[in-house]
Amino acid sequence: MKLEDAIHAADGLDSKNRLATAKMIDTKVESDMEKAMTMMRSDVDRILAKLDTKFEHIDAKFEHMEDKFSTVYWVVGLMIGFSTALIGIIIALK
C-alpha cells in the first residue's frame, strides 16, 4: 500500500481515529521490521559461522604447510653446511 493511499483512506476518519490508526500501523510496521531484522541477524550469524569454519580449515592447512617448509629449510641448510664442510676439507687436503 502506498503512503498516499493510506493518507487518502485516513482522510475520512476523525482526528482521534486517525491517530489511533496511525499508531496501529506504526506498531505493526515496527513489529514487522523487528522480525525481519531478527531473521537477517540469524542469517548473518549462520553465514559468519560457516566462514569461521572455512577459515579455521584454511588456517590448519597453512600451519601444515609452514611445518613442511620449516623441515625443508632445515634439510637444505644442513645439506649446504655439509657441502661447505666437505669442500673445505677437500681444498685443505690439496
PDB file of N, CA, C and O in Angstrom, chain B, residues numbered from 101:
ATOM      1  N   MET B 101       0.848  -1.170   0.000  1.00  0.00           N
ATOM      2  CA  MET B 101       0.000   0.000   0.000  1.00  0.00           C
ATOM      3  C   MET B 101       0.895   1.235   0.000  1.00  0.00           C
ATOM      4  O   MET B 101       1.841   1.330   0.782  1.00  0.00           O
ATOM      5  N   LYS B 102       0.591   2.151  -0.862  1.00  0.00           N
ATOM      6  CA  LYS B 102       1.361   3.385  -0.933  1.00  0.00           C
ATOM      7  C   LYS B 102       0.960   4.312   0.193  1.00  0.00           C
ATOM      8  O   LYS B 102      -0.163   4.270   0.696  1.00  0.00           O
ATOM      9  N   LEU B 103       1.906   5.150   0.575  1.00  0.00           N
ATOM     10  CA  LEU B 103       1.642   6.102   1.647  1.00  0.00           C
ATOM     11  C   LEU B 103       0.520   7.059   1.260  1.00  0.00           C
ATOM     12  O   LEU B 103      -0.309   7.422   2.094  1.00  0.00           O
ATOM     13  N   GLU B 104       0.500   7.460   0.010  1.00  0.00           N
ATOM     14  CA  GLU B 104      -0.540   8.382  -0.468  1.00  0.00           C
ATOM     15  C   GLU B 104      -1.925   7.751  -0.328  1.00  0.00           C
ATOM     16  O   GLU B 104      -2.879   8.428   0.053  1.00  0.00           O
ATOM     17  N   ASP B 105      -2.038   6.454  -0.636  1.00  0.00           N
ATOM     18  CA  ASP B 105      -3.323   5.758  -0.489  1.00  0.00           C
ATOM     19  C   ASP B 105      -3.742   5.708   0.980  1.00  0.00           C
ATOM     20  O   ASP B 105      -4.921   5.866   1.295  1.00  0.00           O
ATOM     21  N   ALA B 106      -2.792   5.492   1.869  1.00  0.00           N
ATOM     22  CA  ALA B 106      -3.105   5.444   3.295  1.00  0.00           C
ATOM     23  C   ALA B 106      -3.579   6.804   3.787  1.00  0.00           C
ATOM     24  O   ALA B 106      -4.488   6.893   4.612  1.00  0.00           O
ATOM     25  N   ILE B 107      -2.951   7.872   3.271  1.00  0.00           N
ATOM     26  CA  ILE B 107      -3.358   9.226   3.674  1.00  0.00           C
ATOM     27  C   ILE B 107      -4.783   9.511   3.207  1.00  0.00           C
ATOM     28  O   ILE B 107      -5.585  10.058   3.963  1.00  0.00           O
ATOM     29  N   HIS B 108      -5.102   9.143   1.967  1.00  0.00           N
ATOM     30  CA  HIS B 108      -6.457   9.370   1.459  1.00  0.00           C
ATOM     31  C   HIS B 108      -7.481   8.528   2.214  1.00  0.00           C
ATOM     32  O   HIS B 108      -8.598   8.982   2.464  1.00  0.00           O
ATOM     33  N   ALA B 109      -7.105   7.310   2.575  1.00  0.00           N
ATOM     34  CA  ALA B 109      -8.028   6.456   3.324  1.00  0.00           C
ATOM     35  C   ALA B 109      -8.272   7.027   4.715  1.00  0.00           C
ATOM     36  O   ALA B 109      -9.371   6.900   5.254  1.00  0.00           O
ATOM     37  N   ALA B 110      -7.258   7.651   5.296  1.00  0.00           N
ATOM     38  CA  ALA B 110      -7.390   8.208   6.643  1.00  0.00           C
ATOM     39  C   ALA B 110      -8.115   9.546   6.648  1.00  0.00           C
ATOM     40  O   ALA B 110      -8.542  10.010   7.705  1.00  0.00           O
ATOM     41  N   ASP B 111      -8.261  10.170   5.492  1.00  0.00           N
ATOM     42  CA  ASP B 111      -8.944  11.462   5.434  1.00  0.00           C
ATOM     43  C   ASP B 111     -10.394  11.375   5.918  1.00  0.00           C
ATOM     44  O   ASP B 111     -10.935  12.350   6.438  1.00  0.00           O
ATOM     45  N   GLY B 112     -11.010  10.227   5.749  1.00  0.00           N
ATOM     46  CA  GLY B 112     -12.402  10.072   6.150  1.00  0.00           C
ATOM     47  C   GLY B 112     -12.577   9.869   7.639  1.00  0.00           C
ATOM     48  O   GLY B 112     -13.706   9.891   8.128  1.00  0.00           O
ATOM     49  N   LEU B 113     -11.505   9.673   8.370  1.00  0.00           N
ATOM     50  CA  LEU B 113     -11.593   9.426   9.812  1.00  0.00           C
ATOM     51  C   LEU B 113     -11.474  10.737  10.581  1.00  0.00           C
ATOM     52  O   LEU B 113     -10.858  11.698  10.121  1.00  0.00           O
ATOM     53  N   ASP B 114     -12.083  10.748  11.767  1.00  0.00           N
ATOM     54  CA  ASP B 114     -11.888  11.921  12.612  1.00  0.00           C
ATOM     55  C   ASP B 114     -10.468  11.858  13.207  1.00  0.00           C
ATOM     56  O   ASP B 114      -9.796  10.832  13.103  1.00  0.00           O
ATOM     57  N   SER B 115     -10.031  12.927  13.813  1.00  0.00           N
ATOM     58  CA  SER B 115      -8.633  13.027  14.256  1.00  0.00           C
ATOM     59  C   SER B 115      -8.270  11.959  15.294  1.00  0.00           C
ATOM     60  O   SER B 115      -7.157  11.432  15.283  1.00  0.00           O
ATOM     61  N   LYS B 116      -9.208  11.643  16.188  1.00  0.00           N
ATOM     62  CA  LYS B 116      -8.926  10.630  17.219  1.00  0.00           C
ATOM     63  C   LYS B 116      -8.721   9.260  16.571  1.00  0.00           C
ATOM     64  O   LYS B 116      -7.772   8.555  16.916  1.00  0.00           O
ATOM     65  N   ASN B 117      -9.593   8.874  15.638  1.00  0.00           N
ATOM     66  CA  ASN B 117      -9.460   7.578  14.968  1.00  0.00           C
ATOM     67  C   ASN B 117      -8.250   7.572  14.034  1.00  0.00           C
ATOM     68  O   ASN B 117      -7.587   6.546  13.877  1.00  0.00           O
ATOM     69  N   ARG B 118      -7.967   8.709  13.421  1.00  0.00           N
ATOM     70  CA  ARG B 118      -6.816   8.801  12.516  1.00  0.00           C
ATOM     71  C   ARG B 118      -5.524   8.562  13.308  1.00  0.00           C
ATOM     72  O   ARG B 118      -4.635   7.844  12.852  1.00  0.00           O
ATOM     73  N   LEU B 119      -5.429   9.171  14.499  1.00  0.00           N
ATOM     74  CA  LEU B 119      -4.241   8.998  15.342  1.00  0.00           C
ATOM     75  C   LEU B 119      -4.114   7.556  15.809  1.00  0.00           C
ATOM     76  O   LEU B 119      -3.017   6.996  15.802  1.00  0.00           O
ATOM     77  N   ALA B 120      -5.225   6.950  16.215  1.00  0.00           N
ATOM     78  CA  ALA B 120      -5.199   5.557  16.669  1.00  0.00           C
ATOM     79  C   ALA B 120      -4.797   4.635  15.523  1.00  0.00           C
ATOM     80  O   ALA B 120      -4.009   3.710  15.718  1.00  0.00           O
ATOM     81  N   THR B 121      -5.330   4.881  14.337  1.00  0.00           N
ATOM     82  CA  THR B 121      -4.989   4.066  13.172  1.00  0.00           C
ATOM     83  C   THR B 121      -3.514   4.219  12.818  1.00  0.00           C
ATOM     84  O   THR B 121      -2.841   3.239  12.498  1.00  0.00           O
ATOM     85  N   ALA B 122      -3.014   5.449  12.876  1.00  0.00           N
ATOM     86  CA  ALA B 122      -1.601   5.694  12.583  1.00  0.00           C
ATOM     87  C   ALA B 122      -0.702   4.973  13.588  1.00  0.00           C
ATOM     88  O   ALA B 122       0.328   4.413  13.210  1.00  0.00           O
ATOM     89  N   LYS B 123      -1.087   4.983  14.860  1.00  0.00           N
ATOM     90  CA  LYS B 123      -0.306   4.289  15.886  1.00  0.00           C
ATOM     91  C   LYS B 123      -0.320   2.784  15.646  1.00  0.00           C
ATOM     92  O   LYS B 123       0.704   2.120  15.810  1.00  0.00           O
ATOM     93  N   MET B 124      -1.478   2.239  15.257  1.00  0.00           N
ATOM     94  CA  MET B 124      -1.570   0.796  14.988  1.00  0.00           C
ATOM     95  C   MET B 124      -0.690   0.413  13.797  1.00  0.00           C
ATOM     96  O   MET B 124       0.004  -0.603  13.820  1.00  0.00           O
ATOM     97  N   ILE B 125      -0.735   1.241  12.764  1.00  0.00           N
ATOM     98  CA  ILE B 125       0.098   0.975  11.581  1.00  0.00           C
ATOM     99  C   ILE B 125       1.570   1.056  11.960  1.00  0.00           C
ATOM    100  O   ILE B 125       2.367   0.210  11.555  1.00  0.00           O
ATOM    101  N   ASP B 126       1.930   2.072  12.736  1.00  0.00           N
ATOM    102  CA  ASP B 126       3.312   2.232  13.170  1.00  0.00           C
ATOM    103  C   ASP B 126       3.769   1.028  13.996  1.00  0.00           C
ATOM    104  O   ASP B 126       4.876   0.524  13.806  1.00  0.00           O
ATOM    105  N   THR B 127       2.917   0.573  14.906  1.00  0.00           N
ATOM    106  CA  THR B 127       3.240  -0.587  15.742  1.00  0.00           C
ATOM    107  C   THR B 127       3.429  -1.834  14.881  1.00  0.00           C
ATOM    108  O   THR B 127       4.355  -2.614  15.106  1.00  0.00           O
ATOM    109  N   LYS B 128       2.558  -2.017  13.907  1.00  0.00           N
ATOM    110  CA  LYS B 128       2.646  -3.184  13.021  1.00  0.00           C
ATOM    111  C   LYS B 128       3.925  -3.137  12.189  1.00  0.00           C
ATOM    112  O   LYS B 128       4.625  -4.142  12.060  1.00  0.00           O
ATOM    113  N   VAL B 129       4.223  -1.984  11.635  1.00  0.00           N
ATOM    114  CA  VAL B 129       5.433  -1.835  10.821  1.00  0.00           C
ATOM    115  C   VAL B 129       6.675  -2.080  11.678  1.00  0.00           C
ATOM    116  O   VAL B 129       7.604  -2.761  11.245  1.00  0.00           O
ATOM    117  N   GLU B 130       6.692  -1.532  12.881  1.00  0.00           N
ATOM    118  CA  GLU B 130       7.834  -1.720  13.776  1.00  0.00           C
ATOM    119  C   GLU B 130       8.005  -3.195  14.132  1.00  0.00           C
ATOM    120  O   GLU B 130       9.122  -3.711  14.146  1.00  0.00           O
ATOM    121  N   SER B 131       6.903  -3.862  14.418  1.00  0.00           N
ATOM    122  CA  SER B 131       6.950  -5.289  14.735  1.00  0.00           C
ATOM    123  C   SER B 131       7.475  -6.100  13.552  1.00  0.00           C
ATOM    124  O   SER B 131       8.312  -6.986  13.720  1.00  0.00           O
ATOM    125  N   ASP B 132       6.979  -5.791  12.364  1.00  0.00           N
ATOM    126  CA  ASP B 132       7.438  -6.493  11.161  1.00  0.00           C
ATOM    127  C   ASP B 132       8.921  -6.246  10.919  1.00  0.00           C
ATOM    128  O   ASP B 132       9.647  -7.160  10.531  1.00  0.00           O
ATOM    129  N   MET B 133       9.371  -5.022  11.145  1.00  0.00           N
ATOM    130  CA  MET B 133      10.785  -4.700  10.946  1.00  0.00           C
ATOM    131  C   MET B 133      11.658  -5.433  11.959  1.00  0.00           C
ATOM    132  O   MET B 133      12.737  -5.915  11.612  1.00  0.00           O
ATOM    133  N   GLU B 134      11.205  -5.521  13.197  1.00  0.00           N
ATOM    134  CA  GLU B 134      11.968  -6.250  14.217  1.00  0.00           C
ATOM    135  C   GLU B 134      12.091  -7.722  13.837  1.00  0.00           C
ATOM    136  O   GLU B 134      13.159  -8.316  13.985  1.00  0.00           O
ATOM    137  N   LYS B 135      11.000  -8.313  13.347  1.00  0.00           N
ATOM    138  CA  LYS B 135      11.045  -9.708  12.913  1.00  0.00           C
ATOM    139  C   LYS B 135      12.009  -9.879  11.748  1.00  0.00           C
ATOM    140  O   LYS B 135      12.788 -10.832  11.712  1.00  0.00           O
ATOM    141  N   ALA B 136      11.954  -8.956  10.798  1.00  0.00           N
ATOM    142  CA  ALA B 136      12.846  -9.029   9.634  1.00  0.00           C
ATOM    143  C   ALA B 136      14.300  -8.875  10.066  1.00  0.00           C
ATOM    144  O   ALA B 136      15.169  -9.591   9.567  1.00  0.00           O
ATOM    145  N   MET B 137      14.576  -7.955  10.985  1.00  0.00           N
ATOM    146  CA  MET B 137      15.940  -7.756  11.458  1.00  0.00           C
ATOM    147  C   MET B 137      16.446  -8.982  12.215  1.00  0.00           C
ATOM    148  O   MET B 137      17.610  -9.361  12.085  1.00  0.00           O
ATOM    149  N   THR B 138      15.565  -9.601  13.005  1.00  0.00           N
ATOM    150  CA  THR B 138      15.945 -10.808  13.729  1.00  0.00           C
ATOM    151  C   THR B 138      16.292 -11.926  12.751  1.00  0.00           C
ATOM    152  O   THR B 138      17.273 -12.643  12.943  1.00  0.00           O
ATOM    153  N   MET B 139      15.493 -12.068  11.716  1.00  0.00           N
ATOM    154  CA  MET B 139      15.764 -13.097  10.708  1.00  0.00           C
ATOM    155  C   MET B 139      17.075 -12.809   9.986  1.00  0.00           C
ATOM    156  O   MET B 139      17.860 -13.724   9.734  1.00  0.00           O
ATOM    157  N   MET B 140      17.315 -11.543   9.654  1.00  0.00           N
ATOM    158  CA  MET B 140      18.559 -11.190   8.959  1.00  0.00           C
ATOM    159  C   MET B 140      19.762 -11.421   9.863  1.00  0.00           C
ATOM    160  O   MET B 140      20.802 -11.896   9.405  1.00  0.00           O
ATOM    161  N   ARG B 141      19.626 -11.085  11.151  1.00  0.00           N
ATOM    162  CA  ARG B 141      20.739 -11.318  12.088  1.00  0.00           C
ATOM    163  C   ARG B 141      21.058 -12.804  12.186  1.00  0.00           C
ATOM    164  O   ARG B 141      22.226 -13.192  12.205  1.00  0.00           O
ATOM    165  N   SER B 142      20.023 -13.633  12.247  1.00  0.00           N
ATOM    166  CA  SER B 142      20.282 -15.073  12.343  1.00  0.00           C
ATOM    167  C   SER B 142      20.930 -15.581  11.057  1.00  0.00           C
ATOM    168  O   SER B 142      21.802 -16.449  11.108  1.00  0.00           O
ATOM    169  N   ASP B 143      20.514 -15.051   9.901  1.00  0.00           N
ATOM    170  CA  ASP B 143      21.148 -15.430   8.636  1.00  0.00           C
ATOM    171  C   ASP B 143      22.609 -15.002   8.609  1.00  0.00           C
ATOM    172  O   ASP B 143      23.477 -15.770   8.194  1.00  0.00           O
ATOM    173  N   VAL B 144      22.878 -13.785   9.049  1.00  0.00           N
ATOM    174  CA  VAL B 144      24.252 -13.287   9.076  1.00  0.00           C
ATOM    175  C   VAL B 144      25.093 -14.108  10.051  1.00  0.00           C
ATOM    176  O   VAL B 144      26.236 -14.448   9.746  1.00  0.00           O
ATOM    177  N   ASP B 145      24.541 -14.428  11.215  1.00  0.00           N
ATOM    178  CA  ASP B 145      25.272 -15.245  12.189  1.00  0.00           C
ATOM    179  C   ASP B 145      25.592 -16.622  11.619  1.00  0.00           C
ATOM    180  O   ASP B 145      26.684 -17.146  11.833  1.00  0.00           O
ATOM    181  N   ARG B 146      24.643 -17.206  10.895  1.00  0.00           N
ATOM    182  CA  ARG B 146      24.853 -18.518  10.294  1.00  0.00           C
ATOM    183  C   ARG B 146      25.955 -18.449   9.235  1.00  0.00           C
ATOM    184  O   ARG B 146      26.811 -19.331   9.162  1.00  0.00           O
ATOM    185  N   ILE B 147      25.926 -17.401   8.420  1.00  0.00           N
ATOM    186  CA  ILE B 147      26.947 -17.230   7.378  1.00  0.00           C
ATOM    187  C   ILE B 147      28.318 -17.014   8.016  1.00  0.00           C
ATOM    188  O   ILE B 147      29.308 -17.584   7.559  1.00  0.00           O
ATOM    189  N   LEU B 148      28.384 -16.198   9.064  1.00  0.00           N
ATOM    190  CA  LEU B 148      29.654 -15.954   9.740  1.00  0.00           C
ATOM    191  C   LEU B 148      30.203 -17.225  10.372  1.00  0.00           C
ATOM    192  O   LEU B 148      31.414 -17.445  10.374  1.00  0.00           O
ATOM    193  N   ALA B 149      29.324 -18.061  10.907  1.00  0.00           N
ATOM    194  CA  ALA B 149      29.766 -19.332  11.487  1.00  0.00           C
ATOM    195  C   ALA B 149      30.366 -20.230  10.408  1.00  0.00           C
ATOM    196  O   ALA B 149      31.383 -20.884  10.637  1.00  0.00           O
ATOM    197  N   LYS B 150      29.734 -20.263   9.226  1.00  0.00           N
ATOM    198  CA  LYS B 150      30.279 -21.052   8.121  1.00  0.00           C
ATOM    199  C   LYS B 150      31.636 -20.518   7.685  1.00  0.00           C
ATOM    200  O   LYS B 150      32.559 -21.289   7.423  1.00  0.00           O
ATOM    201  N   LEU B 151      31.754 -19.186   7.607  1.00  0.00           N
ATOM    202  CA  LEU B 151      33.030 -18.585   7.222  1.00  0.00           C
ATOM    203  C   LEU B 151      34.119 -18.888   8.247  1.00  0.00           C
ATOM    204  O   LEU B 151      35.258 -19.177   7.879  1.00  0.00           O
ATOM    205  N   ASP B 152      33.775 -18.823   9.523  1.00  0.00           N
ATOM    206  CA  ASP B 152      34.746 -19.155  10.567  1.00  0.00           C
ATOM    207  C   ASP B 152      35.254 -20.580  10.407  1.00  0.00           C
ATOM    208  O   ASP B 152      36.450 -20.840  10.543  1.00  0.00           O
ATOM    209  N   THR B 153      34.339 -21.505  10.117  1.00  0.00           N
ATOM    210  CA  THR B 153      34.723 -22.900   9.917  1.00  0.00           C
ATOM    211  C   THR B 153      35.661 -23.029   8.729  1.00  0.00           C
ATOM    212  O   THR B 153      36.666 -23.735   8.805  1.00  0.00           O
ATOM    213  N   LYS B 154      35.339 -22.352   7.630  1.00  0.00           N
ATOM    214  CA  LYS B 154      36.197 -22.409   6.437  1.00  0.00           C
ATOM    215  C   LYS B 154      37.572 -21.823   6.737  1.00  0.00           C
ATOM    216  O   LYS B 154      38.589 -22.402   6.355  1.00  0.00           O
ATOM    217  N   PHE B 155      37.612 -20.671   7.423  1.00  0.00           N
ATOM    218  CA  PHE B 155      38.897 -20.054   7.722  1.00  0.00           C
ATOM    219  C   PHE B 155      39.725 -20.919   8.675  1.00  0.00           C
ATOM    220  O   PHE B 155      40.947 -20.981   8.542  1.00  0.00           O
ATOM    221  N   GLU B 156      39.084 -21.579   9.622  1.00  0.00           N
ATOM    222  CA  GLU B 156      39.814 -22.484  10.511  1.00  0.00           C
ATOM    223  C   GLU B 156      40.439 -23.616   9.702  1.00  0.00           C
ATOM    224  O   GLU B 156      41.575 -24.013   9.962  1.00  0.00           O
ATOM    225  N   HIS B 157      39.706 -24.133   8.730  1.00  0.00           N
ATOM    226  CA  HIS B 157      40.213 -25.202   7.874  1.00  0.00           C
ATOM    227  C   HIS B 157      41.410 -24.706   7.054  1.00  0.00           C
ATOM    228  O   HIS B 157      42.414 -25.407   6.923  1.00  0.00           O
ATOM    229  N   ILE B 158      41.294 -23.500   6.508  1.00  0.00           N
ATOM    230  CA  ILE B 158      42.387 -22.918   5.717  1.00  0.00           C
ATOM    231  C   ILE B 158      43.602 -22.655   6.609  1.00  0.00           C
ATOM    232  O   ILE B 158      44.734 -22.929   6.213  1.00  0.00           O
ATOM    233  N   ASP B 159      43.369 -22.126   7.805  1.00  0.00           N
ATOM    234  CA  ASP B 159      44.471 -21.873   8.734  1.00  0.00           C
ATOM    235  C   ASP B 159      45.201 -23.166   9.086  1.00  0.00           C
ATOM    236  O   ASP B 159      46.428 -23.185   9.179  1.00  0.00           O
ATOM    237  N   ALA B 160      44.449 -24.241   9.279  1.00  0.00           N
ATOM    238  CA  ALA B 160      45.071 -25.528   9.591  1.00  0.00           C
ATOM    239  C   ALA B 160      45.954 -25.989   8.430  1.00  0.00           C
ATOM    240  O   ALA B 160      47.042 -26.520   8.655  1.00  0.00           O
ATOM    241  N   LYS B 161      45.499 -25.794   7.210  1.00  0.00           N
ATOM    242  CA  LYS B 161      46.306 -26.186   6.045  1.00  0.00           C
ATOM    243  C   LYS B 161      47.577 -25.347   5.971  1.00  0.00           C
ATOM    244  O   LYS B 161      48.649 -25.881   5.686  1.00  0.00           O
ATOM    245  N   PHE B 162      47.478 -24.045   6.221  1.00  0.00           N
ATOM    246  CA  PHE B 162      48.668 -23.193   6.192  1.00  0.00           C
ATOM    247  C   PHE B 162      49.660 -23.592   7.280  1.00  0.00           C
ATOM    248  O   PHE B 162      50.868 -23.597   7.042  1.00  0.00           O
ATOM    249  N   GLU B 163      49.165 -23.925   8.469  1.00  0.00           N
ATOM    250  CA  GLU B 163      50.053 -24.371   9.536  1.00  0.00           C
ATOM    251  C   GLU B 163      50.788 -25.633   9.123  1.00  0.00           C
ATOM    252  O   GLU B 163      51.980 -25.775   9.396  1.00  0.00           O
ATOM    253  N   HIS B 164      50.090 -26.551   8.468  1.00  0.00           N
ATOM    254  CA  HIS B 164      50.709 -27.787   7.992  1.00  0.00           C
ATOM    255  C   HIS B 164      51.789 -27.469   6.955  1.00  0.00           C
ATOM    256  O   HIS B 164      52.871 -28.056   6.971  1.00  0.00           O
ATOM    257  N   MET B 165      51.481 -26.534   6.059  1.00  0.00           N
ATOM    258  CA  MET B 165      52.459 -26.152   5.033  1.00  0.00           C
ATOM    259  C   MET B 165      53.668 -25.465   5.668  1.00  0.00           C
ATOM    260  O   MET B 165      54.800 -25.693   5.242  1.00  0.00           O
ATOM    261  N   GLU B 166      53.445 -24.637   6.670  1.00  0.00           N
ATOM    262  CA  GLU B 166      54.551 -23.977   7.358  1.00  0.00           C
ATOM    263  C   GLU B 166      55.468 -24.996   8.011  1.00  0.00           C
ATOM    264  O   GLU B 166      56.688 -24.834   7.989  1.00  0.00           O
ATOM    265  N   ASP B 167      54.897 -26.043   8.593  1.00  0.00           N
ATOM    266  CA  ASP B 167      55.710 -27.108   9.186  1.00  0.00           C
ATOM    267  C   ASP B 167      56.562 -27.789   8.123  1.00  0.00           C
ATOM    268  O   ASP B 167      57.738 -28.073   8.349  1.00  0.00           O
ATOM    269  N   LYS B 168      55.966 -28.049   6.964  1.00  0.00           N
ATOM    270  CA  LYS B 168      56.725 -28.687   5.879  1.00  0.00           C
ATOM    271  C   LYS B 168      57.845 -27.780   5.391  1.00  0.00           C
ATOM    272  O   LYS B 168      58.963 -28.246   5.170  1.00  0.00           O
ATOM    273  N   PHE B 169      57.560 -26.483   5.218  1.00  0.00           N
ATOM    274  CA  PHE B 169      58.593 -25.546   4.772  1.00  0.00           C
ATOM    275  C   PHE B 169      59.721 -25.456   5.787  1.00  0.00           C
ATOM    276  O   PHE B 169      60.889 -25.366   5.407  1.00  0.00           O
ATOM    277  N   SER B 170      59.392 -25.480   7.059  1.00  0.00           N
ATOM    278  CA  SER B 170      60.403 -25.431   8.105  1.00  0.00           C
ATOM    279  C   SER B 170      61.320 -26.642   8.006  1.00  0.00           C
ATOM    280  O   SER B 170      62.539 -26.516   8.129  1.00  0.00           O
ATOM    281  N   THR B 171      60.747 -27.786   7.791  1.00  0.00           N
ATOM    282  CA  THR B 171      61.538 -29.014   7.637  1.00  0.00           C
ATOM    283  C   THR B 171      62.437 -28.915   6.410  1.00  0.00           C
ATOM    284  O   THR B 171      63.611 -29.278   6.475  1.00  0.00           O
ATOM    285  N   VAL B 172      61.906 -28.431   5.304  1.00  0.00           N
ATOM    286  CA  VAL B 172      62.695 -28.293   4.074  1.00  0.00           C
ATOM    287  C   VAL B 172      63.841 -27.306   4.303  1.00  0.00           C
ATOM    288  O   VAL B 172      64.958 -27.553   3.848  1.00  0.00           O
ATOM    289  N   TYR B 173      63.590 -26.202   4.993  1.00  0.00           N
ATOM    290  CA  TYR B 173      64.655 -25.232   5.276  1.00  0.00           C
ATOM    291  C   TYR B 173      65.785 -25.872   6.092  1.00  0.00           C
ATOM    292  O   TYR B 173      66.963 -25.643   5.818  1.00  0.00           O
ATOM    293  N   TRP B 174      65.420 -26.666   7.081  1.00  0.00           N
ATOM    294  CA  TRP B 174      66.431 -27.337   7.900  1.00  0.00           C
ATOM    295  C   TRP B 174      67.244 -28.315   7.053  1.00  0.00           C
ATOM    296  O   TRP B 174      68.470 -28.356   7.157  1.00  0.00           O
ATOM    297  N   VAL B 175      66.574 -29.091   6.227  1.00  0.00           N
ATOM    298  CA  VAL B 175      67.274 -30.074   5.394  1.00  0.00           C
ATOM    299  C   VAL B 175      68.210 -29.365   4.422  1.00  0.00           C
ATOM    300  O   VAL B 175      69.367 -29.761   4.278  1.00  0.00           O
ATOM    301  N   VAL B 176      67.724 -28.328   3.759  1.00  0.00           N
ATOM    302  CA  VAL B 176      68.564 -27.583   2.808  1.00  0.00           C
ATOM    303  C   VAL B 176      69.735 -26.938   3.550  1.00  0.00           C
ATOM    304  O   VAL B 176      70.863 -26.961   3.058  1.00  0.00           O
ATOM    305  N   GLY B 177      69.484 -26.376   4.706  1.00  0.00           N
ATOM    306  CA  GLY B 177      70.557 -25.764   5.496  1.00  0.00           C
ATOM    307  C   GLY B 177      71.625 -26.767   5.894  1.00  0.00           C
ATOM    308  O   GLY B 177      72.819 -26.486   5.798  1.00  0.00           O
ATOM    309  N   LEU B 178      71.191 -27.937   6.340  1.00  0.00           N
ATOM    310  CA  LEU B 178      72.159 -28.986   6.709  1.00  0.00           C
ATOM    311  C   LEU B 178      72.957 -29.451   5.496  1.00  0.00           C
ATOM    312  O   LEU B 178      74.164 -29.675   5.591  1.00  0.00           O
ATOM    313  N   MET B 179      72.279 -29.595   4.348  1.00  0.00           N
ATOM    314  CA  MET B 179      72.980 -30.021   3.127  1.00  0.00           C
ATOM    315  C   MET B 179      74.029 -28.990   2.720  1.00  0.00           C
ATOM    316  O   MET B 179      75.143 -29.348   2.337  1.00  0.00           O
ATOM    317  N   ILE B 180      73.670 -27.713   2.803  1.00  0.00           N
ATOM    318  CA  ILE B 180      74.629 -26.654   2.458  1.00  0.00           C
ATOM    319  C   ILE B 180      75.792 -26.662   3.453  1.00  0.00           C
ATOM    320  O   ILE B 180      76.946 -26.496   3.059  1.00  0.00           O
ATOM    321  N   GLY B 181      75.495 -26.852   4.722  1.00  0.00           N
ATOM    322  CA  GLY B 181      76.554 -26.908   5.736  1.00  0.00           C
ATOM    323  C   GLY B 181      77.506 -28.063   5.502  1.00  0.00           C
ATOM    324  O   GLY B 181      78.724 -27.888   5.564  1.00  0.00           O
ATOM    325  N   PHE B 182      76.960 -29.250   5.232  1.00  0.00           N
ATOM    326  CA  PHE B 182      77.820 -30.412   4.967  1.00  0.00           C
ATOM    327  C   PHE B 182      78.615 -30.219   3.679  1.00  0.00           C
ATOM    328  O   PHE B 182      79.791 -30.577   3.609  1.00  0.00           O
ATOM    329  N   SER B 183      77.966 -29.653   2.662  1.00  0.00           N
ATOM    330  CA  SER B 183      78.664 -29.418   1.396  1.00  0.00           C
ATOM    331  C   SER B 183      79.809 -28.432   1.593  1.00  0.00           C
ATOM    332  O   SER B 183      80.900 -28.631   1.060  1.00  0.00           O
ATOM    333  N   THR B 184      79.567 -27.393   2.340  1.00  0.00           N
ATOM    334  CA  THR B 184      80.609 -26.395   2.606  1.00  0.00           C
ATOM    335  C   THR B 184      81.761 -27.031   3.382  1.00  0.00           C
ATOM    336  O   THR B 184      82.929 -26.796   3.074  1.00  0.00           O
ATOM    337  N   ALA B 185      81.427 -27.831   4.382  1.00  0.00           N
ATOM    338  CA  ALA B 185      82.465 -28.508   5.164  1.00  0.00           C
ATOM    339  C   ALA B 185      83.258 -29.474   4.291  1.00  0.00           C
ATOM    340  O   ALA B 185      84.484 -29.525   4.381  1.00  0.00           O
ATOM    341  N   LEU B 186      82.573 -30.236   3.453  1.00  0.00           N
ATOM    342  CA  LEU B 186      83.236 -31.189   2.572  1.00  0.00           C
ATOM    343  C   LEU B 186      84.149 -30.468   1.583  1.00  0.00           C
ATOM    344  O   LEU B 186      85.276 -30.909   1.359  1.00  0.00           O
ATOM    345  N   ILE B 187      83.690 -29.381   0.995  1.00  0.00           N
ATOM    346  CA  ILE B 187      84.522 -28.607   0.055  1.00  0.00           C
ATOM    347  C   ILE B 187      85.719 -28.022   0.791  1.00  0.00           C
ATOM    348  O   ILE B 187      86.824 -27.998   0.247  1.00  0.00           O
ATOM    349  N   GLY B 188      85.521 -27.556   2.004  1.00  0.00           N
ATOM    350  CA  GLY B 188      86.631 -27.033   2.801  1.00  0.00           C
ATOM    351  C   GLY B 188      87.674 -28.093   3.099  1.00  0.00           C
ATOM    352  O   GLY B 188      88.876 -27.829   3.049  1.00  0.00           O
ATOM    353  N   ILE B 189      87.209 -29.293   3.408  1.00  0.00           N
ATOM    354  CA  ILE B 189      88.153 -30.406   3.696  1.00  0.00           C
ATOM    355  C   ILE B 189      88.913 -30.762   2.416  1.00  0.00           C
ATOM    356  O   ILE B 189      90.129 -30.953   2.450  1.00  0.00           O
ATOM    357  N   ILE B 190      88.202 -30.853   1.289  1.00  0.00           N
ATOM    358  CA  ILE B 190      88.858 -31.195   0.024  1.00  0.00           C
ATOM    359  C   ILE B 190      89.904 -30.166  -0.339  1.00  0.00           C
ATOM    360  O   ILE B 190      91.015 -30.515  -0.739  1.00  0.00           O
ATOM    361  N   ILE B 191      89.551 -28.885  -0.200  1.00  0.00           N
ATOM    362  CA  ILE B 191      90.507 -27.814  -0.520  1.00  0.00           C
ATOM    363  C   ILE B 191      91.701 -27.872   0.431  1.00  0.00           C
ATOM    364  O   ILE B 191      92.833 -27.647   0.003  1.00  0.00           O
ATOM    365  N   ALA B 192      91.475 -28.167   1.700  1.00  0.00           N
ATOM    366  CA  ALA B 192      92.544 -28.227   2.687  1.00  0.00           C
ATOM    367  C   ALA B 192      93.489 -29.395   2.413  1.00  0.00           C
ATOM    368  O   ALA B 192      94.684 -29.297   2.693  1.00  0.00           O
ATOM    369  N   LEU B 193      92.980 -30.486   1.877  1.00  0.00           N
ATOM    370  CA  LEU B 193      93.811 -31.657   1.624  1.00  0.00           C
ATOM    371  C   LEU B 193      94.651 -31.511   0.348  1.00  0.00           C
ATOM    372  O   LEU B 193      95.621 -32.252   0.188  1.00  0.00           O
ATOM    373  N   LYS B 194      94.336 -30.627  -0.526  1.00  0.00           N
ATOM    374  CA  LYS B 194      95.094 -30.469  -1.772  1.00  0.00           C
ATOM    375  C   LYS B 194      96.314 -29.684  -1.569  1.00  0.00           C
ATOM    376  O   LYS B 194      97.067 -29.457  -2.516  1.00  0.00           O
TER     377      LYS B 194
END
